[in-house]
């Protein structure tokens, strides 16, 4: 799939006609549905640094569980506390 770096969490669609996967770039996290010819359709996207994304379909194909995580860190220094 051109243009979609760092794929994560590949899961087959229940009908076997495509895959659900995530794409992680420095600017955003994108959940995709990809058909068997490699055509990607954006299902969900959020802008964040650090983290992951993927989707898992229900067995009947009616629902999609989406995991999107963001990792942030911060350091505070206190003197004379």
Buried (B, 14 or more C-beta within 10 A) or exposed (E): EEEBEEBBBEBEBEEEEBBBBBBBEEEEBBBBBBEEEEEBEEBBBEEBEEBBBBBEBEEEEEEBEBBBEEEEEEEEEEEEE
